[in-house]
Amino acid sequence: MKKTLALVLAMLVAFSMFGMVAAAADENLVVVKFVYQTETDTEVIDTIKVAPGVGITPDLVPDAPNEFKVEKDGKTYKYTFKGWKSSENQQTYYDSGIPTPTEAQLGKIIVYSAEYSVEDYSERQSFWNLIESIFERINMIFEYFATIFNW
């Protein structure tokens, strides 16, 4: 009985391997690359192979830094992650919104590059500058009413 069960399990393992080999054939998959571009070079974060019609789930998408700051030319710039920009249609997608590859994309390499918005962070207003600007605006309102009502 044990030998028969072992033989049946061995056959099941053998047949399941053939299915894996067929599913892993590269010519039936779409290559999707996630890259991070800087001013000087391009770094590949992750490369995945997906069958057409199979969605790219958020757990397949690599993590990109959400925010970071860079000092350049005496100024501080804040970079905020916007999404993944497609090389196919130049649209930006979030992790859960990356489109499913189609049959027409077989054999192609689709590149999604991390896109960031840039903000000059060096000239931020302090709390006391904010209070000062509020009082300046209140004074302008009083001056306006003084001219209207001839006070």
Disulfide bonds with the S-S distance in Angstrom:
none
